[in-house]
Amino acid sequence: MAKVYKFGGASVKDAEGVRNLEHIVREAGNDLMVVVSAMGKTTNALERVVEFLDAGKEEQALSQWVDIIDFHVAIMKQLGLQPGTDIRLQGEIPYDPNRSYDENYDQIVSLGEIMSTQIIAVYLLKQGLSVEWWNMPKLLRTDDTWREARVNDEVSRHTIRAGWDRPQRPNIVVAQGFIGGTEDGRRTTLGREGSDYTAALLGNYLDAESVTIWKDVPGILNADPRIEPNTVLIPSLRYQDAVELSHSGAQIIHPKTIRPLENKHIPLLVKPFGDPKAEGSRIADDGVGPIGVPVYIWRKNQILITMRAKDFAFVLEESLSEIFDVIHRHRLKVSLIQSSAVTISVCVDNTRFVPDAIKELQAHFNVTYNENLSLLTIRGTTPEILERAKDGKTIMLSQTTRRTARLVVVENN
């Protein structure tokens, strides 16, 4: 029965990481689907290439591109691979000034996963493993919603199963996370951190016994160890708990990951890349709940937008659909909503789409907004925990239910 392993960028950021991946994969046995992200911070670097080109800064774009290629070539050499012989990396930047920013983004940024999986597949082959490389843009069919492509499950399931079920397939398949392709052959991306989603889809299509996400943390923790010094491992969760955590901004799981697994009752394991024999965390139907410790989730780089009707109409009753139509069309990610009789406030991820959305909202509402904010969600809160969380912070908005508190706070306070 198939297993799916997903390795993130931090797991394969250098040659040592790739060697560690090989040890983990070797222990897994046959029928293994390996989903890999771009190496290290390659996605961020490729995003800068797109930004430079869009701004007409070709020299800076080329310099950044050369750095990216050199980074991958260095890892190849450390693994004993020959650039140009074992692997031929992308030569030119696939930029077209006649395409939209978002379409260029997908054609360029998707190359991070292409390069990482080519290197890993060839390395595994040279280590004597039975491996083949899959080109996901030809197998995972999507529409052309650039940067957040929607997957065509029917077509994708057919192509993936056809490749997987054929006779004499190698024991291990190495495939890209995060990317797919349109019917006419253009690459697409599934949204940031979409490699987890790819792994979940493949687990669903292959009726896998489990999907394992390998991370640089012990498993699912009750807080980000970079922010909270005393974290606790959560060994077992229900699907429902995992969905709530992910939608609150927990970085350990992509929000779209759970549904394909829950639909087929496939356990999701989160395990530490540096200690493969550790138990990690398990998300499944039979997960133990509720979570017995308070969970702290920080969502950074937020903007709080407050709208008030110009004619003192009741915003919630008369304008809610109009507001959320603007939010939907401008692809804003809403983290929190709070309303009164005459105002509505939304906390959203501060992306490049926000200015245009605010401009459109200002045509109909009095709009104020605050940037440089973070959203802190505390699940399992108590009055004492909430008071400690507020201490020393500038609170722009707070929202409290029976067991959950949400605070919009000024960053760096």
C-alpha positions in Angstrom: 0.0 0.0 0.0 1.3 3.4 -0.9 2.9 5.9 1.5 3.4 9.6 0.8 6.4 11.5 2.2 6.6 15.2 1.9 9.9 17.1 2.5 9.9 20.9 2.9 12.5 23.4 1.8 14.2 23.4 5.2 14.7 19.6 5.0 16.6 19.8 1.7 18.3 23.2 2.1 21.8 21.6 1.6 23.6 18.5 0.6 23.5 17.1 4.1 19.7 17.4 4.1 19.5 15.5 0.8 21.6 12.7 2.2 19.3 12.6 5.3 16.3 12.4 3.0 18.0 9.4 1.2 18.4 7.6 4.6 14.7 8.2 5.5 13.5 7.1 2.0 15.7 4.0 2.1 14.0 2.8 5.3 10.5 3.3 3.9 10.4 0.3 1.6 8.5 0.1 -1.7 5.5 2.0 -3.1 6.7 5.4 -1.8 5.7 8.8 -3.3 8.2 11.5 -2.3 6.9 15.1 -2.6 9.6 17.8 -2.4 9.5 21.5 -2.1 12.1 24.0 -3.5 15.4 23.9 -1.7 15.9 26.3 1.2 14.8 29.8 0.5 14.7 29.3 -3.3 11.0 30.3 -3.6 11.7 33.6 -2.0 14.7 34.2 -4.3 12.7 33.3 -7.4 10.0 35.7 -6.2 12.6 38.5 -6.2 13.5 37.6 -9.8 9.9 38.1 -10.8 9.7 41.4 -8.9 12.9 42.7 -10.5 11.7 41.8 -14.0 8.3 43.4 -13.4 10.0 46.6 -12.3 12.3 46.6 -15.4 15.4 45.8 -13.3 16.8 43.2 -15.6 20.4 43.4 -14.3 19.3 42.7 -10.7 17.0 39.9 -11.9 19.9 38.2 -13.8 22.2 38.6 -10.8 19.6 37.0 -8.5 19.0 34.2 -11.1 22.7 33.4 -11.3 22.9 33.2 -7.5 20.0 30.7 -7.6 21.7 28.5 -10.2 25.0 28.7 -8.4 23.3 27.6 -5.2 21.9 24.4 -6.8 25.1 23.7 -8.7 27.0 23.8 -5.4 24.7 21.3 -3.8 25.0 19.0 -6.9 28.7 19.0 -6.7 28.7 18.3 -2.9 26.5 15.3 -3.7 28.9 14.0 -6.4 26.7 15.0 -9.3 27.9 16.6 -12.5 26.1 19.8 -13.7 25.3 19.6 -17.4 25.9 15.9 -17.5 23.8 14.3 -14.7 21.4 17.3 -14.7 20.9 20.2 -17.0 19.3 23.1 -15.1 17.1 25.8 -16.6 19.2 28.2 -18.7 17.1 31.3 -19.4 14.5 32.9 -17.2 11.1 32.1 -18.7 9.8 35.7 -18.5 7.4 37.2 -21.1 6.5 40.9 -20.8 3.2 40.2 -22.5 2.1 37.9 -19.7 0.5 39.1 -16.5 2.6 39.4 -13.3 0.9 36.4 -11.8 1.4 34.2 -14.9 5.0 35.1 -15.1 5.2 34.3 -11.3 4.0 30.8 -11.9 6.3 30.1 -14.8 9.4 31.3 -12.9 8.7 30.4 -9.3 7.7 26.8 -10.2 11.3 26.2 -11.3 12.4 25.8 -7.7 10.5 22.6 -7.3 11.6 21.4 -10.7 15.3 21.8 -9.9 15.1 20.4 -6.4 13.3 17.2 -7.5 15.6 16.7 -10.4 18.7 16.8 -8.1 17.1 14.5 -5.5 15.8 11.9 -8.1 19.2 11.6 -9.8 21.0 11.4 -6.4 18.7 8.6 -5.2 19.3 6.8 -8.4 23.1 7.0 -8.0 22.6 5.6 -4.5 21.2 2.4 -6.0 17.5 3.1 -5.3 14.7 2.3 -7.8 13.4 5.8 -8.6 11.7 7.8 -11.3 11.0 11.5 -11.6 7.5 12.8 -12.3 6.8 16.1 -13.9 3.7 17.3 -12.0 2.7 20.1 -14.4 1.9 17.3 -16.9 0.1 15.2 -14.3 -1.7 17.4 -11.8 -4.2 19.3 -13.9 -5.3 22.7 -12.8 -7.1 25.8 -14.2 -5.3 29.0 -14.9 -6.0 30.9 -11.7 -2.4 32.0 -11.4 -0.7 31.6 -8.0 -3.8 29.8 -6.5 -4.7 27.3 -9.2 -7.7 25.0 -8.6 -7.1 21.3 -9.2 -9.2 19.3 -11.5 -9.6 16.2 -9.3 -11.1 14.0 -12.0 -8.4 14.4 -14.6 -5.6 14.5 -12.0 -6.7 11.3 -10.3 -6.8 9.6 -13.7 -3.3 10.7 -14.8 -1.7 10.0 -11.4 -3.3 6.5 -11.0 -2.3 5.6 -14.6 1.3 6.4 -13.8 1.3 4.7 -10.4 -0.6 1.5 -11.4 1.4 0.6 -14.5 3.4 -2.6 -14.5 7.1 -2.5 -13.5 6.9 1.0 -12.0 10.0 1.9 -9.9 9.6 1.6 -6.1 10.0 5.3 -5.5 8.5 8.3 -7.3 9.9 11.8 -6.7 7.4 14.5 -7.5 7.2 18.3 -7.0 4.9 19.8 -4.5 3.2 23.2 -4.9 2.9 23.1 -8.7 0.6 21.8 -11.4 -0.2 22.6 -15.0 -3.0 23.7 -17.3 -4.3 21.7 -20.2 -2.3 23.7 -22.7 1.0 23.0 -20.8 1.6 26.2 -18.7 2.9 25.7 -15.1 0.7 26.8 -12.2 1.2 27.1 -8.5 -1.2 26.1 -5.7 -0.6 28.9 -3.2 2.3 29.4 -0.8 3.0 26.3 1.3 1.0 24.3 -1.3 3.4 21.3 -1.2 1.5 19.9 1.8 -1.7 20.1 -0.3 0.0 18.3 -3.1 1.0 15.5 -0.7 -2.6 15.3 0.6 -4.0 15.1 -2.9 -1.6 12.3 -3.9 -2.4 10.4 -0.7 -6.1 10.7 -1.6 -5.6 9.6 -5.3 -3.4 6.7 -4.3 -5.5 5.5 -1.4 -2.4 5.8 0.7 -2.0 4.2 4.1 -0.6 7.5 5.5 0.9 10.8 4.5 4.0 12.0 6.4 5.2 15.6 6.5 8.8 15.8 7.6 9.6 19.1 9.4 12.5 20.7 11.3 10.4 20.6 14.6 9.5 17.6 16.8 5.9 17.5 15.5 2.9 19.8 16.1 3.7 22.1 19.0 1.4 24.3 21.0 3.4 27.4 19.9 6.1 28.5 17.5 9.4 27.7 19.3 10.9 30.8 17.7 8.5 32.9 19.7 7.5 30.9 22.8 10.5 29.2 24.6 8.5 26.6 26.5 6.6 24.6 23.8 4.8 21.3 24.3 4.4 18.6 21.7 0.8 17.6 20.8 1.1 13.9 20.0 -2.5 13.4 18.7 -5.2 15.6 17.1 -8.5 15.1 15.4 -9.0 16.4 11.9 -11.3 19.0 13.2 -8.6 20.4 15.6 -6.0 20.5 12.8 -8.4 22.4 10.5 -9.1 25.0 13.2 -5.3 25.4 13.9 -4.4 25.7 10.2 -7.1 28.3 9.5 -6.0 30.3 12.5 -2.5 30.5 10.9 -0.6 27.6 12.3 2.3 27.2 9.9 2.8 23.4 10.5 -0.1 22.5 8.2 -1.5 24.1 5.1 -5.2 24.9 5.5 -6.2 22.8 2.4 -4.3 19.7 3.4 -6.8 18.1 5.8 -9.9 17.6 3.6 -8.5 15.2 1.0 -7.1 13.0 3.8 -10.2 13.2 6.0 -12.4 12.2 3.0 -10.6 8.9 2.9 -9.6 8.6 6.6 -5.9 8.7 5.8 -3.7 9.6 8.8 -1.4 12.6 8.6 1.8 12.2 10.4 4.1 15.2 11.2 7.6 14.0 12.1 11.0 15.5 12.8 13.4 15.3 9.9 16.4 15.3 12.2 15.1 12.4 14.3 13.2 10.0 12.0 12.5 7.4 14.7 10.7 9.9 17.0 6.9 9.6 17.3 6.0 13.1 16.1 2.3 14.0 15.9 -0.6 12.1 14.3 -3.8 13.6 12.9 -6.6 11.2 12.3 -10.3 10.2 12.9 -9.3 8.7 16.2 -7.1 11.6 17.4 -7.3 12.3 21.1 -9.2 15.5 21.9 -9.7 18.1 22.9 -6.1 19.4 23.0 -5.1 19.5 26.7 -2.8 22.5 26.6 -3.3 26.1 25.4 -2.2 26.6 21.8 -0.6 29.9 20.7 -0.7 30.8 17.0 0.9 33.9 15.5 -0.1 35.2 12.1 2.3 37.9 11.0 2.2 40.7 8.5 -1.5 41.6 9.0 -3.5 44.7 8.1 -6.6 45.7 9.9 -9.2 47.4 7.7 -12.2 49.2 9.2 -15.1 50.4 7.1 -17.9 52.8 8.1 -20.8 53.7 5.8 -20.6 57.3 4.5 -24.4 57.8 5.1 -24.5 56.0 8.5 -26.4 53.0 7.0 -26.3 49.7 8.8 -23.1 48.2 7.3 -23.7 44.6 8.4 -27.2 44.4 7.1 -26.9 46.3 3.8 -23.3 46.2 2.7 -21.8 42.9 3.9 -22.1 41.2 0.5 -20.6 44.2 -1.3 -17.6 44.2 1.1 -16.9 40.5 0.7 -17.3 40.6 -3.1 -14.4 43.1 -3.1 -12.4 40.9 -0.7 -13.0 37.9 -2.9 -12.2 39.6 -6.2 -8.9 41.0 -4.8 -7.9 37.6 -3.3 -7.6 38.8 0.2 -7.1 36.2 3.0 -9.3 37.1 5.9 -8.0 36.2 9.3 -10.7 37.8 11.5 -14.0 39.7 11.2 -15.6 42.0 13.7 -18.7 44.1 13.2 -21.0 46.6 14.9 -24.1 48.4 13.7 -22.2 50.9 11.6 -18.7 49.4 11.1 -17.1 46.2 10.0 -13.4 45.4 10.5 -11.4 42.7 8.8 -7.9 41.5 9.5 -6.2 40.3 6.4 -2.8 39.1 5.2 -1.0 42.2 3.9 -0.3 41.2 0.3 0.3 43.2 -2.8 -3.5 42.9 -3.6 -4.5 45.0 -0.5 -4.0 48.6 -1.9 -6.3 48.0 -4.9 -9.0 46.5 -2.6 -8.8 49.5 -0.2 -9.0 51.9 -3.1 -12.2 50.2 -4.3 -13.7 50.1 -0.8 -13.0 53.8 -0.3 -15.4 54.6 -3.2 -18.3 53.4 -1.0 -17.1 53.6 2.6 -15.0 55.6 5.0 -12.0 53.3 5.3 -9.2 53.4 7.9 -6.5 50.8 8.2 -3.5 49.9 10.2 -0.4 48.0 9.0 2.5 46.2 10.8 0.1 44.0 12.9 0.1 40.4 14.0 -2.9 38.2 14.9 -2.4 36.1 18.1 -4.9 33.3 18.4 -5.0 31.4 21.8 -7.1 28.2 21.8 -7.8 26.9 25.3 -7.5 30.3 26.9 -8.3 31.3 30.5 -8.6 34.8 32.0 -5.1 34.4 33.4 -3.6 33.3 30.1 -5.3 36.1 28.3 -4.0 38.7 30.7 -0.4 37.4 30.4 -0.8 37.5 26.6 -1.9 41.1 26.6 0.9 42.3 28.9 3.1 44.8 27.3 1.3 44.7 23.9 -0.6 47.4 22.1 -4.0 45.8 21.3 -5.8 47.1 18.2 -8.7 44.6 18.4 -9.7 41.7 20.7 -12.2 38.9 20.3 -13.0 36.3 22.9 -15.3 33.3 22.9 -15.6 30.5 25.5 -12.2 28.9 24.9 -10.6 31.0 22.1 -9.1 34.5 22.3 -7.9 36.5 19.2 -5.8 39.6 19.6 -4.7 42.0 16.8 -1.5 43.5 18.2 1.1 46.0 16.9 4.2 44.2 15.8 7.5 44.7 17.6 5.8 45.9 20.8 
